[in-house]
């Protein structure tokens, strides 16, 4: 699983917890980045799932606010996967604070 968070909105205790999760790739966006993306990306073998939309993983985002998201599934190398991978690679290239990653 890959998580990209904004350094301004991710407390140090959360960053420390994320760093201890060995099955997780955490990319920490710098203060200069206005990260607003809500992309939840998961891989299992050669398949992937991506939840893309407006909802934060907060009580408001999940239960109180009017939000919209779409769930995509596919295989590595399909058109959607290439676009998502390119976006994640761009974030990775811009930010050096990453834990070891699992995404191919």
C-alpha positions as CSV (number, residue, x, y, z in Angstrom):
1,X,0.0,0.0,0.0
2,X,1.2,3.5,-0.8
3,X,0.3,6.5,1.4
4,X,1.3,10.1,0.4
5,X,0.7,12.7,3.1
6,X,1.4,16.4,3.4
7,X,4.1,17.3,6.0
8,X,2.0,20.2,7.2
9,X,-1.0,18.0,8.0
10,X,0.7,14.8,9.2
11,X,1.8,15.0,12.9
12,X,5.2,13.6,13.7
13,X,3.7,10.8,15.8
14,X,1.7,9.7,12.7
15,X,4.8,9.8,10.5
16,X,6.7,7.7,13.1
17,X,3.8,5.1,13.1
18,X,3.8,5.0,9.3
19,X,7.5,4.5,9.2
20,X,7.2,1.4,11.4
21,X,4.8,-0.3,9.0
22,X,7.0,-2.5,6.9
23,X,4.3,-3.4,4.3
24,X,3.6,0.3,3.6
25,X,5.2,2.8,1.3
26,X,4.9,6.3,2.8
27,X,5.8,9.4,0.7
28,X,5.9,12.7,2.6
29,X,5.1,15.7,0.5
30,X,7.0,18.9,1.3
31,X,5.6,22.1,2.7
32,X,5.8,23.7,-0.8
33,X,3.4,21.1,-2.3
34,X,-0.3,21.8,-2.0
35,X,-1.2,18.1,-1.9
36,X,-5.0,17.7,-2.1
37,X,-5.2,14.4,-3.9
38,X,-7.3,11.6,-2.4
39,X,-6.0,8.5,-4.1
40,X,-6.0,5.2,-2.1
41,X,-3.9,2.7,-4.1
42,X,-3.5,-1.0,-3.3
43,X,-1.7,-3.8,-5.1
44,X,-2.0,-7.6,-4.9
45,X,0.3,-9.5,-7.2
46,X,-0.3,-8.2,-10.8
47,X,-3.7,-6.6,-9.9
48,X,-4.4,-3.2,-8.3
49,X,-7.3,-1.2,-6.9
50,X,-7.5,2.5,-6.6
51,X,-10.1,4.6,-4.9
52,X,-10.0,8.2,-6.2
53,X,-12.3,11.0,-5.1
54,X,-12.9,13.8,-2.7
55,X,-13.1,12.0,0.6
56,X,-10.5,12.3,3.3
57,X,-10.1,9.3,5.7
58,X,-11.7,11.3,8.5
59,X,-15.1,11.1,10.2
60,X,-16.3,14.0,8.1
61,X,-15.0,12.5,4.9
62,X,-16.4,9.1,5.6
63,X,-19.8,9.9,7.3
64,X,-20.7,13.6,7.4
65,X,-19.7,15.4,4.2
66,X,-21.1,15.0,0.7
67,X,-18.2,13.3,-1.1
68,X,-17.8,11.4,-4.3
69,X,-15.2,8.7,-5.1
70,X,-14.8,6.0,-7.7
71,X,-13.2,2.6,-7.4
72,X,-11.0,1.3,-10.2
73,X,-9.6,-2.3,-10.5
74,X,-7.3,-3.7,-13.1
75,X,-4.0,-5.3,-14.0
76,X,-0.5,-3.8,-14.1
77,X,0.1,-2.2,-17.4
78,X,-3.4,-1.3,-18.3
79,X,-4.1,2.4,-19.3
80,X,-5.5,3.3,-15.8
81,X,-2.6,1.7,-14.1
82,X,-0.1,3.6,-16.3
83,X,-1.7,6.9,-15.5
84,X,-1.8,6.2,-11.7
85,X,1.8,5.0,-11.7
86,X,3.0,8.0,-13.6
87,X,1.3,10.3,-11.1
88,X,2.7,8.4,-8.1
89,X,6.2,8.4,-9.8
90,X,5.9,12.2,-10.2
91,X,5.1,12.6,-6.5
92,X,8.0,10.3,-5.6
93,X,10.5,12.2,-7.8
94,X,9.5,15.5,-6.2
95,X,9.8,14.3,-2.6
96,X,12.8,12.5,-1.1
97,X,11.1,11.5,2.2
98,X,9.9,8.0,1.2
99,X,9.9,4.7,3.1
100,X,10.9,1.7,1.1
101,X,8.2,1.0,-1.5
102,X,6.4,-2.0,-2.6
103,X,4.8,-0.6,-5.8
104,X,6.4,-1.9,-9.0
